[in-house]
Amino acid sequence: MKIMLPESNVSTPKPVSQFPQLFSGMLALAIALVGSAYIAGNALKSLRSNNALTVIGASTRPIRSDYVIWRSSVSSQQTTLPLAFQELKRYNERVRAYFKTQNIPDDAISASAIDTQPIPEVNSNGVQTGRTIAYRLVQRFEVRSKDVDGIGAIAKSSTDLINEGIPFTSEPAEYLYTQLSQLRVEMISEATKDAKARGDAIVNVSGSRLGAIRKAETDVFQITARYSTEVSNSGSYSTTSIDKDIRSVVSITFAVE
């Protein structure tokens, strides 16, 4: 007896030609190339029609601080003003003696008026009782000098006074550069030349050339620690390092001929 199997309705898949996919890919690439050429052509056409080009130029120079400001203070707190004053006087004399041993000239040192701060009594509820329980006196010093390295080193080693039990507070030295006025003029000129070189490279592609400057704007200067990438819209001036970088940026609009 023969058993007849039903015929299968599933047909064997036919190989699909790769040509349509390849053609589609080549067509997309061609469209992209044509589009890029169209955009570039329009950009050059716009450059010619506007007859102007705005370019950013920059100039960076390394500088070394030539002036230092170092601030410090000494304080005393006692139950009465006379006791606080006498103690502060001893501390003051010791600090000045320390400055002298470090060869800091007297004319480089200035001292502020003594700051007197009454310390009020506070009860257990955190409310002042109106009674003064102590007085805190503060004497501040400021050293200004062109000896950048010397004063900077003294500022870092002034903890010797603290080791003696003197309540001495030293702030980080501030390092400045005093020749910025002339340097700014030179760097704006360099940044403008940089903008001109960049502009020439752009218009040469279109067969044009740069003409006169129509508009010029200078950005704020950035004075940062060496190799720092810090920038600020309002400009920056780092005083924490002796070695710095100064950067000038300009925006120049040239006529295009």
Phi, psi and omega in degrees: 000130181263139177256120182269120178275138179292148180288138181285139177273354182276122181265151179290126182298141179269144178299134181267133180290137179276353186297316180301319180295317180297319180296319179297319179296317180294324179294319179296319179296318180296319179296319180296318180294318179296320179297317179297317179296323180295316179296314180298319180296320178295323179297316179292323179295321179295322179300318181290320185288323179283338179057030179206152179215129178257127184231144176264129176239152182218156177217135180230136178225143172278138177227160178236130182303143180237011180209143182227143174236126180235122180250143179209172179204161176225148186220162177215142176226120181221170184287338178230157179298315180301318180295317180295320181294315180298320178293317179298323179298318178295317179297319180301314180297322180292320180295316179295324177295322177295316178302321182293320179294337179268008177062034173272119182298149180300323183287353177268352185251133173231144181240140180277170171294151181291130179267121182255126182234105175293140179256111184281153174280138180235130181280182184295341178269003180080017181255135179291139183270349183093000181255139177265124183259345181195170177229135177247124179248138181231130175245123183253144179238150175222127178249126176238129186202159172270353178279076187299310183292318183295309181294323178300319179292321179296318180301324181282333184260004185289358176295349176303323179295321179296322179297337177276357181092009178277127179285070186260132178244124180247128176270155177300139178295146177254124183254125185239165175235122190267357184255028186292326185303308180290322182294323179301316180298315181296320184286328175297321177297316179295319180294325178293319177297323178295319178297320179298316180296319179294319179297318178300318181296328181284310186287338179299332179295327183267001182077015179258185175213156181284144176251217183287160177283126179266327183206141179221132178228136178256137177273172178292151178279144176246116177246108188235167173299151184308128178070012179283149177256011182292133175222159179214142179298332181263007183089155180227152178214095180283127178249009186272344183234149178287314181268129185225170169240138176243133184233132178243136179232136178231153174242116185242129175255118181257148167287147179244127182247000000 
